[in-house]
Amino acid sequence: MNFITIILIAIGVAMAPPHTPEGGELLAAQMVKLYDAAMSDINKLAGRAVQELGEDPDRRASQFREIRAAQLTRQIQNKLALLEGKTRLMVDSPLKGEINKAIARGDAELKELGIPTDPASQGVGVGFALVNSEAVEVIARDTLGRASQSIENDLGNAARQHANNALEIFRTLSTTQISEASVNTAIARGLITGNPIIADRAIRELFAADSDEAKRVRKLGNKRIQVGKATMSVRHYARTVAVTRTREATVTARHERLRERGVNLVQITGKNSENFCTAFIGLVCSIGAAPEIPGLEIVELASLPGGGPPFHPNCSKGTAPFIPELASKSRQADARRASAVYQKRLERDQLLAPVKR
C-alpha cells in the first residue's frame, strides 16, 4: 500500500471498494466443449437408430424395434458414464485453481487495507494469526468437493434428460403407424447433423406441426434441454452452470479465509443492472452472526436471496472486506444508503423485484 493510499484512508476520502469478478471462464469453456460434443454423439446414436427403421421393411418388426431400443439404451448409458468420468476429471483442476486464487485474493484485500499479518500486532482491534497453510488447504478441499459435486449433478441431470429425449424419439417413431423410409431418413439427418430444419417437412407429415413430438425432435436436433420452465441450449446451460458454481465456490472460499483472519463483514460490490441484486450494492453483510454497530444496520449474508453473491445464474456481483474503522466516508455512506433500500424492499416483500433504471 503506497503513501497516497495511506493518506486517503486516514482522512476518509471516497474510495470505492474494488470489484473483481470471480472466475470460471476456463472451466466453462471446457464444459461447453465436452457437453456439446457428448450431446452431438447421443444425437448421432439416436439418428442412426431412427434411420434403420426405414432402411428395410423387415426391420420395422416389433422384435427388431425392441432389440434396437435396448441396444440404443446401452449405447447412450455408456456415453453418459464416459461423460461423467470426464466431467469429474476436468472440473477439479481449473476449479481448484480458481479457489486457491480466491483465498489468495482475500489475503491481498486485507493487505491493501493495511491489516497486519504479524501475530504480535493488533490491527484495528482485530488480531490475526500467521498464514496457516493447512487451514487454507482445508478450505480449498472442502469447497472444491461441494462445488465439484454440484457441477457434476447439474450437468449430469441435463445430459440424462437429453438422453431420455433421444430414446423417447426413437420409441415414438418406432411405434408410429407411418414409418416411411423417407420420413425416418429426414428425421435421422436432422438429429445427426444437429439441424432440425432438415427434418421439419418430414416432421409435419408425421406429426401435427405443433405437437409435443415435433417440438421434442426440434429441441433434440438443436441440442436443447428443459431446465425448470426454461428451454435452453446445452452449450448455454453448461457455461451457466460452470461459471455460476465456480463463482459460488470462490466467494465461499474467500469468505472463509476472511473469517479465519478475523474479518466478519463484507460489502456487496458490482456493476448496475436491472437485476434485483443491483439493489444490494453497497450493503454491508456479516459472514457469520451479525454484530451490532451503532448507526449501521448489518444484514447476515446467508439471509439474502441465494445466500449472497452470486445471487442468480451468471450473476457478476461480488464482495469486498468491510472494516468500519478503515472504511472511507464514501463506503460508509453507501452502506447506510444500501441498508435503507434493503429495509424498504424487505418490508414491501420486493427483494427479488427488478431495479428500475
ABEGO torsion letter per residue (X at the ends): XBAAAAAAAAAGBBBBBBBBBBBGAAAAAAAAAAAAAAAAAAAAAAAAAAAAAAABAAAABAAAAAAAAAAAAAAAAAAAAAAAAAAAAAAAAAAAAAAAAAAAAAAAAAAAAGBBABAABBBGGBBBBBBBAAAAAAAAAAAAAAAAAAAAAAAAAAAAAAAAAAAAAAAAAAABABBBAAAAAAAAAAAAAGBAAAAAAAAAAABBAABAAAAAAAAAAAGBBBBEABBBBAAAAAAAAAAAAAAAAAAAAAAAAAAAAGBABBBBBEBBBABAAAAABGBBBBABBBBBBBGBBBBBAAABBGGEOBABBGBABBBBBBBAAABBAAAAAAAAAAAAAAAAAAAAGAAABBBBX
